[in-house]
Amino acid sequence: MQFSGHGQTADGQPVAILPPVALQQRGPCLQATVGLLQPMAQALLQQGDHVPEPRSGLALIDSGASDTCIDEQLARDLGLPVVDQVNMASASHSSITRNVYPITIQITGLPNPINAPRAIGAELASQGLVLLIGRDALQFCTLFYNGITGEITLSI
């Protein structure tokens, strides 16, 4: 995927943003769909229960994050079960208690989903994100980040 973007000049005229700049400004974001972890969804279906409808949005590949995170409000809206609570540290918090959710991630254009049975709830919507894809999910992938051309390649 090669990134692109548009901006405005000082006088309000539209201008294209070069791919390397677009990638640097937004980061490696992909369109993804998130839903309940498949084995749990199948168990609900077998019991005749309702399975939450997956939702789509932007996912940021974050090799600095040890764990995948889902937007907390999205997890609540989907009615995902809380399977645990953990203390999470980040660049802005030394330690904060967060819910853990079992999710499946389907990245647009890739054939296989990625299971993240311990995705941590975080406030991501304000950044326009539904997910941060952390190293727990990236361990099953190959990622090539080419800042010079403004391209990323992700394969499972």
MONORLIN-V954307 format. One line per field, one symbol per residue. psi: psi as a letter, one per 40 degrees, with the letter a starting at -180 (. if undefined). Layout:
# MONORLIN-V954307
psi: ???
This chain:
# MONORLIN-V954307
psi: hhiiiiaiideehiiihiddddddddigiihihhaihdddddddddeeihhhhiiiahhhhgeehdiiiihddddddefiiheiiihhiadehdhhhiihihihhhhheidiihhgefhhhigddeefidihhadddeeeihhhhgddefiihhi.
